[in-house]
Amino acid sequence: MSEIDICILGTTAGIPTRKRGHPAIYLSHKDRYESCYLFDCGEGTQRQILLAGLNPMKINEIFITHWHGDHYFGLPGLIDTMGFEGRERPLTIYGPEAKKMISHLLSLGYISRRFDVIPKDVPSEGNEITELLDTPSFKIASIPAKHGVPAVSYAFIEKEKKKIDKDKARQLGLPEQGKIYKEIKEKGDIFFQGRKIEFEDISLTKKGKKVVYSGDTEICDNLMKLAEGADLLIQDCTYFDTESFEDRHHHASLKDIVNVIDRIKVKKILLTHISRRYKDEDVLEEMVRDYPNIDLARDFMKIKI
């Protein structure tokens, strides 16, 4: 059975606090093998990874939502550490304008590494969902977000799985077990006692799980399109009050999020990228108490889906 493990490594907006580090999310998918990905990489991310008991060397690819410093200043240090630890396999970094930005980063100082860093640009304009990574078990996709600079949101989407429904098989007279099931999975159909039985006749479909990370963005049609039906939406909620300021710098507020809950039908929303102006977490907890599918993200919070 597949499993998605998520560790929220940093939850602050802009400037770190004593309790909250810069944005970064470590996602591990376990199926036949384990695949690990990092979404954003703020300053101090590699230390947060170690404090969380995770392994930075397992990271397959990195996905940057946009190039504000709090979302990527941890990259040079993490890349350098991977070099010191002997990484040899390439590291692909996705993001809007990735080729330009990664070129600048790699030109800083004398970096010690023996592996290639491959930047891949992610579309940051329009309203189309773009598939960035496609594996037999899952895909990772993006869509342009609404921020003050080129920015995107990401989704980790498991593929549907078909498995044998023993009740259906029994009704058709098939045995409880045997090579016949391996054959029908591989070929798509079999002949049994003079009848043709297709895999669809004895299978059921299990929907894959979906995790969406908004990055920094206003609530917009693109985000709602990507987040529709997600098991978990890790959502920018920089502000919890909208009356005390005028310019929200293209971020979301709690009120914005509450207004669209019914439209996107997300099972759980985790609020992150929280402004340092909010020092009392008990007050924030009270503000979300009436919304059972909304929770506050905290540094080192772990979620299993």
N, C-alpha and C positions, 0 to 999 in steps of 0.2 A: 504494500500500500504506500502511495506517495505521501510526502509530508513537506510542508513549507515551514521553515523556522526563520523568524525575523527578529533581529536585535536592533533596537533604536539606539544609536550611539550618541546622538546629539540632538537637542530639541530647542535651542535658543534661536532668536532672530537677531542677526547682525553682530552683536557683541556678547561674548560668553559671560556667564555668571558663575558663582561658586557651585551651583547645582546643575547648570545646563551648559553643555558644550555645543560646538558648531554642528550643523546638520550632516548626518551620515546615517545610512541604513545598510546593515549587513543582512543579506537574504541567502538562505541555504535551501536548496531543493534536493530532497532525497527520493530517488526512485530506484532504478537499478544501480545507479552510482550517484555520488553527491556533486552538485554544482553550486558554486558560491559566487555571489555578485555583490558589488558595492554601488549604492546609489547616493551620489554626492560624497564629497570628501573634504569637509571643513578642516580648519586648523586643529591639530591634535587628534585627528581621527585614528592614526596608527596606535597611539597610546590608549585610546578608548577601546580599540579592538583587543589589545592585550589585557586590559582590565576586565573586559567582558569574557575573557577566557576563550577567545576565538583565534583563528590562525590567519594572518594576513597573506600567507603564501598560498592559501587555497583559492584566493580570489581569481576567478576566470576573466571577467571583464568589469569595467567601471563605467557607470552611466552618470554624467553630470547634467543637471537640469538647466543651469545657466552659469555665467561666469562672474557673478558677484563673489567677492572674496570669501565670505563665510561659507560658501558651498564648494570651494576648490583649493583653498590655500594649504590643505593637507597633502595634496598630490606630490609635490617635490620630495617631501620627507618620506612618504610611503614608497615611492619609486626607488629612492636611494636605499631604503632598508631592504627592499626586495633584491636589489643588486648585491648588497652586503651578504644576504642570506643565500646567494647562489642561484637565484631564479634564472632559468634559461629559456623557458617557453615565452612566446610573445604576450604582451599585455595590450589589449584593445581598449581604448577609451572613447566612449560615445559622448556626443554633446553638440549643441548648436555651435557652429564655427569652431569645431574641435581642432581641425587641422591648423588653423591660424594660432589658436591659443596654446595648444600643446607644443607647437614649434617654439613659441616664446618661452614656455616653461623649461623645455629641455636645453635651451641655450644658456640657462642660468648656472653659473659655477661649473665645477668639474664633477659631474655625476659619475659614480662608479656603478656600472651595470654591464651585463653581457647579454641582455635580451632586448628585443625590439619593442618599442612602444608605438602602437599603430592607432592613429587618431581617425575617427570616422564621423563625418558631419551628419547631424540629425536635422531634418527640416524644421524650421521654426516659424514658417508662415503658412497660411491656408487653414483648412479644416479637415485634412485627411489623416487617418491613422496610418502610421508607417510601421511595418514589421522590420525590426532590426536584427533579431536573432531568432532562428527557427531550428528547433531540435525535435527528435521523435516524441518527446514528452511535453514540451512547452514552447512558448514563444515569448519574446519581449518586444513590446511595441511602444510607440510614442505618438504624441500629438502636440501641436503648438499650443503654448499657454499664453496667458495675457498678463505680461509683466512689463516693466519699463525697459528691459533689454531683451534680446532674443532668448526665449526660454521654452522649455517643453515639460510635459508631464509624461510619466512612464507607467506601463502596466506589465505585470508578470502574469501570463495567462497559461494555465495548464490546458492541454488538449483533452478532448473527450476520450474516454476509454470504454471499450466494449468488452464485456466479460460473459462467460457462459452462465445462462440462467438454468440451473438444474431442474427447476419446476417445468419450464418449457420443454427441456430435453426429455424429461420423464414422460410428459404427455405425448410425445412423439415416439415413445418406445425405445429411446436410446439407453444404453447401459449407464450405470452410475459413474463409471470411470473407464479409461482406456485410451489407446492411441487415436481413436476416432476423433477425439476432441482436438488433438494437436493437428490432425489432418484437416479438419474443417476450418481451423483458424488460419492455416497456411494457404489452403486452396480456395477458401470462400464457400465451398459446398462439397457435399459427399453424396454418394448413393448408398442408401441403407435399406435393406429388405425390399429392393425394387423401387424405392422412392428417392427422389432428389430432395435433399434437405440443405437449405442454405444457412450460412452462419447467422444471418439476420433472423432466421426462424427460432433460433435457440439462444439469442444473446440479448443483453440489456445494456443500455448506454448510461455511463456515469459521467455527469458533467464535471469538467475540470474546475479547479479553484482559481480565483482571480484576485490579485493584489494590485492596487493603484497607488502611486505616489505623485501627489500634485506638484511638488516643488513649490516655488514662489509664484503665486498667480491670484488674480481676482477670480471669483466664481464666474465661469463663462460657459458657453455652449460646448466648446471643445472638451473642457474638463468633464462636464456631465456626460458627454457622449462616451468618453473613455471609461468613466467610472460606473456606467450603468450596470447594475446587477453585481457589483464587486462584493467579494466576501469581506474585504478590508480596504478602506480608503484612508491612507495616511495623508492628512490634509493640513495645509498651511492655515493656521488660525493665529495670525500675528496679534490681532486685537480682539479683546473681549468686550470692549465698550466702543461705541461709534459716535458718542455725543461730545467727547472731550477733545477731539482733533478733527481737522478738515482733510488733510492730505494723507491718504493711507498708502501711498507709494506702491500701488498695484498689488496689495495683499488682501487676504480675506479676513472677515471678522466672524465671530460666533453667530451673530444675527444673519449674516449672509448664508452661512452653512445651514442653519436651522430652516431658512426659507426654502431650501431646495431638497431637503431630506426626502420628502415624499416623491419628488420627481425622479430621483436617481435610484431609489430602491437599493441602497447599499446596506449590507447586513451590519457592518460595524464601521464607525468613523473614529479615527485616532487623531487628536488635535496636536499639532507640533508647530515648530517655528514660532515660539511664544515670545512676545516682546519682554525685555528685561524690566519693563515698568511694573509687571505683575509679580510681586515678591511673595505674596501670600497664596500658596496653592490651595489652602482650605477655601478661600473665597472663590477661586476658579472651579473647584469641585462643586461648590454649592450652585454655581451658575449652570452647570451641565447636568445636575442631578435629575432634572425632569425629563431628560432625554436618554432613555436606557441604552440606546445603541451608540452613544457618544462617550468617549473617554479621553482623558488627558494623557499625552505621551510623557514619559520620563526617561532620562538617560539610563541606559542599560535595561530598559523594559524588554522582555522577551515574549513573543507571541508565536503560538504554534497553530497552524491551520491544516 
